[in-house]
């Protein structure tokens, strides 16, 4: 629950006593919402199934590791997109956000979809340790998610960062999404929209490959618990 409410608490402290442009506010809250909602569900599923002995039933269904992982990723992504759509529509109306072209709106949707996958994959990756203790996995997830958030250029626009900090920002998968949303709502962009989407696609493929490899090494050890 905290993972779902966190973007709203951060946004509240972020805007209090400050004059923030509507486009920057929309970009920041939308990016935080899709990332935190997508990475809130996926880390807990495998530890929970390990504790409740649900994986044995899934394996005998039969389902292989790929099918199980994609089930988690799909459910987490869909959940994230529904929540983010509601938040972005309310915020967009309140802040007077508009998309200049149909291509901008399509790019915005594409960025949210890819970030939903990326956030889900981050959660799946950190759940690779074969434990059934949810607090252990959630602690690890928070240690990964919070640094990615704070270096991403959400709180300080990318074009205002110094050169060294701007380089560090691109180590976060949130950064290209921030650039995508900013570009689509008419704010200052750093990279062209197609290049940002390509970077997000690269993050998606890399995280999936890493997640599958990590779980392939630890999956069988879950059945010994």
C-alpha positions as CSV (number, residue, x, y, z in Angstrom):
1,X,0.0,0.0,0.0
2,X,2.8,2.4,0.8
3,X,4.3,1.8,-2.6
4,X,1.0,2.9,-4.2
5,X,0.6,6.1,-2.0
6,X,4.3,7.1,-2.1
7,X,4.1,9.2,-5.3
8,X,1.2,11.2,-3.8
9,X,3.1,11.9,-0.6
10,X,6.2,12.9,-2.5
11,X,4.2,15.1,-4.8
12,X,2.6,16.8,-1.9
13,X,5.9,17.7,-0.2
14,X,7.4,18.6,-3.6
15,X,4.8,21.3,-4.5
16,X,4.2,22.8,-1.0
17,X,5.5,26.4,-1.0
18,X,6.8,26.2,-4.6
19,X,5.5,27.4,-7.9
20,X,6.0,24.5,-10.3
21,X,4.8,24.6,-13.9
22,X,1.9,22.3,-14.7
23,X,3.9,20.4,-17.3
24,X,6.7,19.6,-14.9
25,X,4.2,18.6,-12.2
26,X,2.3,16.3,-14.7
27,X,5.6,14.8,-15.9
28,X,6.9,14.1,-12.4
29,X,3.7,12.6,-10.8
30,X,2.8,10.5,-13.9
31,X,6.3,9.1,-14.1
32,X,6.4,8.3,-10.4
33,X,2.9,6.7,-10.5
34,X,3.6,4.3,-13.3
35,X,7.0,3.3,-11.9
36,X,5.9,2.7,-8.3
37,X,2.6,1.0,-9.1
38,X,4.2,-1.4,-11.6
39,X,7.0,-2.2,-9.1
40,X,4.7,-2.6,-6.1
41,X,3.0,-5.9,-7.0
42,X,5.7,-7.9,-8.9
43,X,8.2,-8.3,-6.1
44,X,5.8,-10.0,-3.7
45,X,4.2,-12.6,-5.9
46,X,6.9,-15.2,-6.0
47,X,7.8,-15.0,-2.3
48,X,4.2,-15.3,-1.5
49,X,3.7,-18.3,-3.8
50,X,6.8,-19.9,-2.3
51,X,5.3,-19.5,1.2
52,X,1.9,-20.8,0.2
53,X,3.2,-23.6,-1.9
54,X,1.5,-22.3,-5.0
55,X,4.4,-22.8,-7.3
56,X,4.1,-26.6,-7.1
57,X,0.5,-26.3,-8.5
58,X,1.7,-24.0,-11.3
59,X,4.5,-26.3,-12.3
60,X,2.2,-29.3,-12.5
61,X,-0.3,-27.3,-14.6
62,X,2.2,-27.4,-16.4
63,X,3.7,-24.0,-16.7
64,X,7.3,-23.2,-17.3
65,X,9.4,-20.4,-15.9
66,X,8.8,-18.1,-18.9
67,X,5.0,-18.4,-18.6
68,X,5.1,-17.8,-14.8
69,X,7.3,-14.7,-15.2
70,X,5.1,-13.3,-18.0
71,X,2.0,-13.8,-16.0
72,X,3.5,-11.7,-13.2
73,X,4.8,-9.1,-15.6
74,X,1.4,-8.8,-17.4
75,X,-0.7,-8.5,-14.3
76,X,1.6,-6.0,-12.7
77,X,1.8,-3.9,-15.9
78,X,-2.0,-3.9,-16.4
79,X,-2.6,-2.9,-12.8
80,X,-0.1,-0.1,-13.2
81,X,-1.5,1.3,-16.4
82,X,-5.1,1.4,-15.0
83,X,-4.0,3.3,-11.9
84,X,-1.7,5.6,-14.0
85,X,-4.5,6.3,-16.5
86,X,-6.8,7.5,-13.7
87,X,-4.2,9.7,-12.1
88,X,-2.9,11.2,-15.3
89,X,-6.4,12.1,-16.6
90,X,-7.3,13.8,-13.3
91,X,-4.0,15.6,-13.1
92,X,-4.1,16.5,-16.8
93,X,-7.4,18.1,-16.5
94,X,-6.4,20.0,-13.4
95,X,-3.2,21.2,-14.8
96,X,-4.6,22.0,-18.3
97,X,-2.3,19.5,-20.1
98,X,-2.8,19.0,-23.8
99,X,-1.1,17.0,-26.5
100,X,-0.2,19.0,-29.6
101,X,-0.4,16.1,-32.0
102,X,-1.8,12.5,-32.2
103,X,1.8,11.4,-32.4
104,X,2.6,13.0,-29.1
105,X,-0.3,11.2,-27.4
106,X,0.7,7.8,-29.0
107,X,4.3,8.4,-27.8
108,X,3.0,9.2,-24.3
109,X,1.0,5.9,-24.2
110,X,4.0,4.0,-25.5
111,X,6.3,5.4,-22.9
112,X,3.8,4.5,-20.1
113,X,3.4,1.0,-21.4
114,X,7.2,0.4,-21.6
115,X,7.7,1.9,-18.1
116,X,4.9,-0.4,-16.8
117,X,6.9,-3.3,-18.2
118,X,10.2,-2.0,-16.8
119,X,8.8,-1.4,-13.3
120,X,7.3,-4.8,-13.3
121,X,10.7,-6.3,-14.4
122,X,12.5,-4.4,-11.7
123,X,10.2,-6.0,-9.2
124,X,10.6,-9.5,-10.7
125,X,14.4,-9.1,-10.8
126,X,14.6,-8.2,-7.1
127,X,12.4,-11.2,-6.2
128,X,14.9,-13.6,-7.6
129,X,16.4,-14.6,-4.2
130,X,14.5,-17.9,-3.3
131,X,13.1,-16.6,0.0
132,X,9.5,-16.7,1.2
133,X,10.1,-13.7,3.5
134,X,8.2,-10.7,2.0
135,X,10.0,-8.0,4.2
136,X,13.4,-9.1,2.8
137,X,12.3,-8.7,-0.8
138,X,10.5,-5.4,-0.1
139,X,13.6,-4.0,1.6
140,X,15.7,-4.9,-1.4
141,X,13.1,-3.5,-3.8
142,X,13.1,-0.1,-2.0
143,X,16.9,0.0,-2.0
144,X,16.7,-0.3,-5.8
145,X,13.7,1.9,-6.5
146,X,14.5,5.0,-4.5
147,X,17.9,5.7,-6.0
148,X,16.5,5.2,-9.5
149,X,13.8,7.8,-8.6
150,X,16.0,10.5,-7.1
151,X,18.6,10.5,-9.9
152,X,16.0,10.5,-12.7
153,X,15.5,14.2,-13.2
154,X,12.0,14.2,-11.8
155,X,12.6,16.7,-9.1
156,X,15.1,18.8,-11.0
157,X,14.4,19.1,-14.8
158,X,17.0,17.4,-16.9
159,X,17.9,20.5,-18.8
160,X,18.8,22.2,-15.4
161,X,21.2,19.5,-14.3
162,X,24.9,20.0,-14.5
163,X,26.8,17.8,-17.1
164,X,28.1,15.2,-14.5
165,X,24.6,14.9,-12.9
166,X,22.9,14.6,-16.3
167,X,25.2,11.7,-17.2
168,X,24.3,10.0,-13.9
169,X,20.6,10.5,-14.6
170,X,20.7,8.3,-17.6
171,X,21.6,5.3,-15.5
172,X,17.9,5.3,-14.4
173,X,15.3,3.8,-16.6
174,X,12.9,6.6,-15.4
175,X,15.0,9.3,-17.1
176,X,13.9,8.5,-20.7
177,X,10.3,8.3,-19.6
178,X,10.6,11.7,-18.0
179,X,12.0,13.0,-21.3
180,X,9.2,11.3,-23.2
181,X,6.4,12.8,-21.1
182,X,8.0,16.2,-21.1
183,X,8.3,16.1,-24.9
184,X,4.7,15.0,-25.4
185,X,3.2,17.8,-23.2
186,X,5.3,20.6,-24.8
187,X,8.0,20.9,-22.2
188,X,11.8,21.0,-22.9
189,X,13.1,17.7,-24.2
190,X,16.7,16.4,-24.2
191,X,16.5,13.6,-26.7
192,X,14.1,13.0,-29.7
193,X,11.0,11.1,-28.7
194,X,11.8,8.0,-30.9
195,X,15.3,7.7,-29.3
196,X,13.8,7.8,-25.8
197,X,11.4,5.1,-26.8
198,X,14.2,3.0,-28.2
199,X,16.1,3.4,-24.9
200,X,13.1,2.3,-22.9
201,X,12.8,-0.7,-25.2
202,X,16.4,-1.5,-24.6
203,X,15.9,-1.3,-20.8
204,X,12.9,-3.7,-21.2
205,X,14.8,-6.3,-23.1
206,X,17.9,-6.1,-20.9
207,X,15.8,-6.4,-17.6
208,X,13.8,-9.3,-19.0
209,X,16.9,-11.2,-20.0
210,X,18.6,-10.5,-16.6
211,X,15.4,-11.4,-14.7
212,X,14.9,-14.7,-16.6
213,X,18.6,-15.6,-16.1
214,X,18.5,-14.8,-12.3
215,X,15.3,-16.8,-11.8
216,X,16.6,-19.8,-13.8
217,X,19.4,-20.1,-11.3
218,X,17.2,-19.8,-8.2
219,X,13.8,-21.2,-9.2
220,X,14.3,-24.8,-8.2
221,X,15.6,-23.8,-4.8
222,X,12.1,-22.5,-4.0
223,X,10.8,-26.0,-3.9
224,X,13.1,-27.1,-1.1
225,X,11.6,-24.6,1.3
